[in-house]
Amino acid sequence: MTWPGTRPIHGDRVVVITGKGTMDFVGNIKTVGVRRDGHGFVEPTLPDADPQQHRTLENLTTRFEYWMYSGDKTVYLSPPLRVRGTHRIEDGSLVVVAAP
């Protein structure tokens, strides 16, 4: 799976793999593909969890990939991605804007 499409995919766990190791997020997780200016981006929305994990994604990580699960079922495997930006939404969740 390289691009999740424009319909949101929901899960309850995501494993983010970076050059510095892995991070595990648990909670209400969503990923969706968006198109802007002729380019495709992936936007995983990660729950407000461990502040250090969020800081790592916001400030230190430039490349990552992630595996998303719903229960024991794998619902999305990303290709290697480059972080293009991050922002928070009203509930504190972190949205990572990324592209291959």
N, CA and C atoms as an extended XYZ file, in Angstrom:
300
Properties=species:S:1:pos:R:3:atomname:S:1:resname:S:1:resid:I:1 pbc="F F F"
N         0.851       -1.179        0.000 N   MET     1
C         0.000        0.000        0.000 CA  MET     1
C         0.892        1.236        0.000 C   MET     1
N         0.773        2.064       -1.012 N   THR     2
C         1.638        3.223       -1.051 CA  THR     2
C         0.909        4.522       -0.737 C   THR     2
N        -0.336        4.619       -1.137 N   TRP     3
C        -1.112        5.833       -0.864 CA  TRP     3
C        -2.475        5.398       -0.361 C   TRP     3
N        -2.914        5.913        0.787 N   PRO     4
C        -4.144        5.377        1.370 CA  PRO     4
C        -5.425        5.821        0.682 C   PRO     4
N        -5.366        6.755       -0.241 N   GLY     5
C        -6.575        7.267       -0.865 CA  GLY     5
C        -7.194        8.358       -0.020 C   GLY     5
N        -8.243        8.958       -0.530 N   THR     6
C        -8.831       10.122        0.140 CA  THR     6
C        -9.888        9.765        1.176 C   THR     6
N       -10.236        8.508        1.282 N   ARG     7
C       -11.165        8.076        2.335 CA  ARG     7
C       -10.356        7.700        3.569 C   ARG     7
N       -10.675        8.268        4.721 N   PRO     8
C        -9.892        7.986        5.934 CA  PRO     8
C        -9.899        6.505        6.298 C   PRO     8
N        -8.762        6.042        6.761 N   ILE     9
C        -8.613        4.697        7.313 CA  ILE     9
C        -8.435        4.876        8.814 C   ILE     9
N        -9.173        4.114        9.604 N   HIS    10
C        -9.116        4.248       11.060 CA  HIS    10
C        -8.469        3.016       11.678 C   HIS    10
N        -7.764        3.243       12.766 N   GLY    11
C        -7.132        2.161       13.492 CA  GLY    11
C        -7.013        2.512       14.952 C   GLY    11
N        -6.419        1.581       15.715 N   ASP    12
C        -6.271        1.813       17.149 CA  ASP    12
C        -4.821        1.720       17.620 C   ASP    12
N        -3.914        1.448       16.679 N   ARG    13
C        -2.494        1.379       17.036 CA  ARG    13
C        -1.662        1.661       15.798 C   ARG    13
N        -0.566        2.384       15.988 N   VAL    14
C         0.365        2.621       14.895 CA  VAL    14
C         1.783        2.503       15.434 C   VAL    14
N         2.630        1.865       14.648 N   VAL    15
C         4.047        1.767       14.965 CA  VAL    15
C         4.770        2.647       13.959 C   VAL    15
N         5.482        3.656       14.468 N   VAL    16
C         6.235        4.585       13.629 CA  VAL    16
C         7.703        4.179       13.696 C   VAL    16
N         8.307        3.972       12.530 N   ILE    17
C         9.704        3.557       12.457 CA  ILE    17
C        10.527        4.723       11.924 C   ILE    17
N        11.528        5.130       12.697 N   THR    18
C        12.424        6.220       12.291 CA  THR    18
C        13.855        5.689       12.297 C   THR    18
N        14.780        6.509       11.880 N   GLY    19
C        16.182        6.133       11.939 CA  GLY    19
C        16.694        6.000       13.364 C   GLY    19
N        15.935        6.490       14.321 N   LYS    20
C        16.340        6.445       15.725 CA  LYS    20
C        15.637        5.334       16.500 C   LYS    20
N        14.766        4.560       15.853 N   GLY    21
C        14.063        3.490       16.540 CA  GLY    21
C        12.585        3.499       16.200 C   GLY    21
N        11.781        2.880       17.054 N   THR    22
C        10.345        2.805       16.818 CA  THR    22
C         9.581        3.487       17.946 C   THR    22
N         8.391        3.961       17.594 N   MET    23
C         7.473        4.552       18.570 CA  MET    23
C         6.125        3.899       18.361 C   MET    23
N         5.442        3.613       19.448 N   ASP    24
C         4.147        2.951       19.409 CA  ASP    24
C         3.092        3.920       19.926 C   ASP    24
N         2.069        4.192       19.126 N   PHE    25
C         0.963        5.054       19.532 CA  PHE    25
C        -0.296        4.205       19.610 C   PHE    25
N        -1.078        4.371       20.669 N   VAL    26
C        -2.316        3.626       20.851 CA  VAL    26
C        -3.433        4.624       21.095 C   VAL    26
N        -4.569        4.403       20.467 N   GLY    27
C        -5.726        5.284       20.622 CA  GLY    27
C        -6.445        5.432       19.300 C   GLY    27
N        -7.214        6.484       19.174 N   ASN    28
C        -7.967        6.755       17.953 CA  ASN    28
C        -7.007        7.331       16.911 C   ASN    28
N        -6.715        6.548       15.877 N   ILE    29
C        -5.737        6.932       14.866 CA  ILE    29
C        -6.423        6.937       13.509 C   ILE    29
N        -6.075        7.938       12.706 N   LYS    30
C        -6.651        8.061       11.365 CA  LYS    30
C        -5.522        8.372       10.404 C   LYS    30
N        -5.619        7.842        9.198 N   THR    31
C        -4.700        8.225        8.130 CA  THR    31
C        -5.516        8.478        6.878 C   THR    31
N        -5.098        9.464        6.121 N   VAL    32
C        -5.826        9.824        4.907 CA  VAL    32
C        -4.838       10.387        3.897 C   VAL    32
N        -5.120       10.175        2.635 N   GLY    33
C        -4.332       10.767        1.567 CA  GLY    33
C        -4.977       12.073        1.131 C   GLY    33
N        -4.176       13.084        0.897 N   VAL    34
C        -4.678       14.378        0.437 CA  VAL    34
C        -3.850       14.816       -0.765 C   VAL    34
N        -4.460       15.629       -1.607 N   ARG    35
C        -3.761       16.188       -2.763 CA  ARG    35
C        -3.743       17.700       -2.619 C   ARG    35
N        -2.553       18.257       -2.788 N   ARG    36
C        -2.381       19.710       -2.751 CA  ARG    36
C        -1.394       20.103       -3.829 C   ARG    36
N        -1.753       21.089       -4.602 N   ASP    37
C        -0.860       21.616       -5.635 CA  ASP    37
C        -0.289       20.518       -6.528 C   ASP    37
N        -1.107       19.542       -6.859 N   GLY    38
C        -0.680       18.472       -7.748 CA  GLY    38
C         0.183       17.400       -7.107 C   GLY    38
N         0.336       17.423       -5.797 N   HIS    39
C         1.156       16.443       -5.090 CA  HIS    39
C         0.295       15.646       -4.119 C   HIS    39
N         0.643       14.388       -3.912 N   GLY    40
C        -0.058       13.550       -2.958 CA  GLY    40
C         0.688       13.487       -1.638 C   GLY    40
N        -0.043       13.630       -0.556 N   PHE    41
C         0.517       13.568        0.788 CA  PHE    41
C        -0.264       12.561        1.615 C   PHE    41
N         0.380       12.017        2.619 N   VAL    42
C        -0.264       11.153        3.599 CA  VAL    42
C        -0.314       11.930        4.906 C   VAL    42
N        -1.463       11.888        5.578 N   GLU    43
C        -1.600       12.588        6.847 CA  GLU    43
C        -2.087       11.632        7.936 C   GLU    43
N        -1.147       11.021        8.670 N   PRO    44
C        -1.576       10.260        9.840 CA  PRO    44
C        -1.879       11.218       10.991 C   PRO    44
N        -2.977       10.960       11.692 N   THR    45
C        -3.344       11.738       12.879 CA  THR    45
C        -3.118       10.844       14.082 C   THR    45
N        -2.160       11.239       14.915 N   LEU    46
C        -1.751       10.435       16.062 CA  LEU    46
C        -2.326       11.016       17.341 C   LEU    46
N        -2.809       10.170       18.252 N   PRO    47
C        -3.434       10.660       19.476 CA  PRO    47
C        -2.458       11.446       20.338 C   PRO    47
N        -3.013       12.355       21.135 N   ASP    48
C        -2.209       13.112       22.084 CA  ASP    48
C        -1.714       12.128       23.134 C   ASP    48
N        -0.446       11.813       23.078 N   ALA    49
C         0.107       10.778       23.953 CA  ALA    49
C         1.394       11.294       24.581 C   ALA    49
N         2.398       10.498       24.561 N   ASP    50
C         3.694       10.832       25.144 CA  ASP    50
C         4.265       12.085       24.482 C   ASP    50
N         4.441       13.151       25.234 N   PRO    51
C         4.949       14.399       24.653 CA  PRO    51
C         6.318       14.244       23.986 C   PRO    51
N         7.164       13.350       24.513 N   GLN    52
C         8.491       13.162       23.918 CA  GLN    52
C         8.373       12.569       22.516 C   GLN    52
N         7.445       11.628       22.321 N   GLN    53
C         7.247       11.051       20.997 CA  GLN    53
C         6.807       12.130       20.012 C   GLN    53
N         5.893       12.976       20.426 N   HIS    54
C         5.436       14.051       19.548 CA  HIS    54
C         6.571       15.013       19.222 C   HIS    54
N         7.380       15.365       20.215 N   ARG    55
C         8.517       16.266       19.954 CA  ARG    55
C         9.484       15.632       18.960 C   ARG    55
N         9.715       14.337       19.105 N   THR    56
C        10.611       13.645       18.178 CA  THR    56
C        10.078       13.742       16.758 C   THR    56
N         8.790       13.484       16.578 N   LEU    57
C         8.213       13.565       15.236 CA  LEU    57
C         8.185       14.998       14.707 C   LEU    57
N         7.886       15.943       15.565 N   GLU    58
C         7.781       17.343       15.139 CA  GLU    58
C         9.139       17.960       14.825 C   GLU    58
N        10.158       17.627       15.604 N   ASN    59
C        11.417       18.361       15.522 CA  ASN    59
C        12.618       17.568       15.021 C   ASN    59
N        12.655       16.286       15.258 N   LEU    60
C        13.873       15.540       14.979 CA  LEU    60
C        13.785       14.608       13.786 C   LEU    60
N        12.609       14.120       13.495 N   THR    61
C        12.465       13.117       12.452 CA  THR    61
C        12.202       13.775       11.106 C   THR    61
N        12.970       13.381       10.105 N   THR    62
C        12.701       13.862        8.751 CA  THR    62
C        12.191       12.731        7.872 C   THR    62
N        12.551       11.515        8.201 N   ARG    63
C        12.088       10.344        7.439 CA  ARG    63
C        11.512        9.307        8.395 C   ARG    63
N        10.445        8.654        7.940 N   PHE    64
C         9.833        7.616        8.761 CA  PHE    64
C         8.934        6.759        7.879 C   PHE    64
N         8.464        5.686        8.425 N   GLU    65
C         7.387        4.903        7.834 CA  GLU    65
C         6.536        4.423        8.994 C   GLU    65
N         5.329        3.971        8.688 N   TYR    66
C         4.484        3.518        9.786 CA  TYR    66
C         3.598        2.369        9.365 C   TYR    66
N         3.269        1.548       10.355 N   TRP    67
C         2.375        0.411       10.204 CA  TRP    67
C         1.173        0.684       11.082 C   TRP    67
N        -0.021        0.620       10.505 N   MET    68
C        -1.244        0.942       11.237 CA  MET    68
C        -2.108       -0.309       11.379 C   MET    68
N        -2.674       -0.478       12.571 N   TYR    69
C        -3.452       -1.669       12.900 CA  TYR    69
C        -4.825       -1.299       13.439 C   TYR    69
N        -5.768       -2.192       13.218 N   SER    70
C        -7.067       -2.148       13.864 CA  SER    70
C        -7.241       -3.515       14.507 C   SER    70
N        -7.109       -3.545       15.822 N   GLY    71
C        -7.054       -4.833       16.502 CA  GLY    71
C        -5.780       -5.543       16.063 C   GLY    71
N        -5.909       -6.784       15.623 N   ASP    72
C        -4.754       -7.547       15.145 CA  ASP    72
C        -4.568       -7.438       13.638 C   ASP    72
N        -5.442       -6.713       12.973 N   LYS    73
C        -5.404       -6.621       11.511 CA  LYS    73
C        -4.589       -5.405       11.050 C   LYS    73
N        -3.674       -5.621       10.123 N   THR    74
C        -2.918       -4.526        9.532 CA  THR    74
C        -3.820       -3.822        8.524 C   THR    74
N        -4.019       -2.503        8.695 N   VAL    75
C        -4.896       -1.765        7.789 CA  VAL    75
C        -4.140       -0.833        6.849 C   VAL    75
N        -2.868       -0.519        7.165 N   TYR    76
C        -2.082        0.323        6.263 CA  TYR    76
C        -0.603        0.189        6.582 C   TYR    76
N         0.205        0.028        5.533 N   LEU    77
C         1.661        0.027        5.640 CA  LEU    77
C         2.157        1.138        4.728 C   LEU    77
N         2.814        2.126        5.285 N   SER    78
C         3.280        3.238        4.460 CA  SER    78
C         4.599        2.899        3.787 C   SER    78
N         4.888        3.576        2.686 N   PRO    79
C         6.243        3.504        2.138 CA  PRO    79
C         7.140        4.412        2.984 C   PRO    79
N         8.445        4.422        2.747 N   PRO    80
C         9.289        5.408        3.428 CA  PRO    80
C         8.807        6.817        3.074 C   PRO    80
N         8.664        7.655        4.084 N   LEU    81
C         8.106        8.997        3.901 CA  LEU    81
C         9.057       10.059        4.439 C   LEU    81
N         8.908       11.264        3.907 N   ARG    82
C         9.637       12.431        4.407 CA  ARG    82
C         8.616       13.379        5.034 C   ARG    82
N         8.917       13.853        6.230 N   VAL    83
C         8.032       14.792        6.918 CA  VAL    83
C         8.046       16.124        6.163 C   VAL    83
N         6.859       16.617        5.811 N   ARG    84
C         6.726       17.914        5.129 CA  ARG    84
C         6.190       18.987        6.062 C   ARG    84
N         5.643       18.571        7.203 N   GLY    85
C         5.114       19.520        8.179 CA  GLY    85
C         4.308       18.788        9.231 C   GLY    85
N         4.025       19.477       10.312 N   THR    86
C         3.178       18.934       11.373 CA  THR    86
C         2.290       20.047       11.898 C   THR    86
N         1.150       19.663       12.437 N   HIS    87
C         0.292       20.612       13.135 CA  HIS    87
C        -0.601       19.836       14.095 C   HIS    87
N        -1.147       20.544       15.036 N   ARG    88
C        -2.045       19.923       16.019 CA  ARG    88
C        -3.478       20.338       15.724 C   ARG    88
N        -4.398       19.446       16.063 N   ILE    89
C        -5.813       19.772       15.925 CA  ILE    89
C        -6.375       20.029       17.317 C   ILE    89
N        -7.643       20.431       17.375 N   GLU    90
C        -8.245       20.911       18.615 CA  GLU    90
C        -8.162       19.953       19.792 C   GLU    90
N        -8.146       18.646       19.567 N   ASP    91
C        -8.083       17.698       20.692 CA  ASP    91
C        -6.651       17.374       21.117 C   ASP    91
N        -5.657       18.038       20.523 N   GLY    92
C        -4.260       17.819       20.880 CA  GLY    92
C        -3.549       16.792       20.032 C   GLY    92
N        -4.288       16.101       19.159 N   SER    93
C        -3.676       15.102       18.296 CA  SER    93
C        -2.685       15.756       17.335 C   SER    93
N        -1.650       15.009       16.979 N   LEU    94
C        -0.630       15.490       16.066 CA  LEU    94
C        -0.906       14.971       14.667 C   LEU    94
N        -0.960       15.872       13.694 N   VAL    95
C        -1.110       15.501       12.291 CA  VAL    95
C         0.254       15.687       11.636 C   VAL    95
N         0.765       14.622       11.034 N   VAL    96
C         2.045       14.667       10.345 CA  VAL    96
C         1.756       14.658        8.849 C   VAL    96
N         2.229       15.675        8.136 N   VAL    97
C         2.066       15.750        6.688 CA  VAL    97
C         3.334       15.183        6.078 C   VAL    97
N         3.206       14.133        5.262 N   ALA    98
C         4.378       13.445        4.742 CA  ALA    98
C         4.168       13.022        3.290 C   ALA    98
N         5.260       12.818        2.597 N   ALA    99
C         5.218       12.361        1.203 CA  ALA    99
C         6.430       11.482        0.945 C   ALA    99
N         6.321       10.598       -0.038 N   PRO   100
C         7.491        9.752       -0.388 CA  PRO   100
C         8.655       10.580       -0.880 C   PRO   100
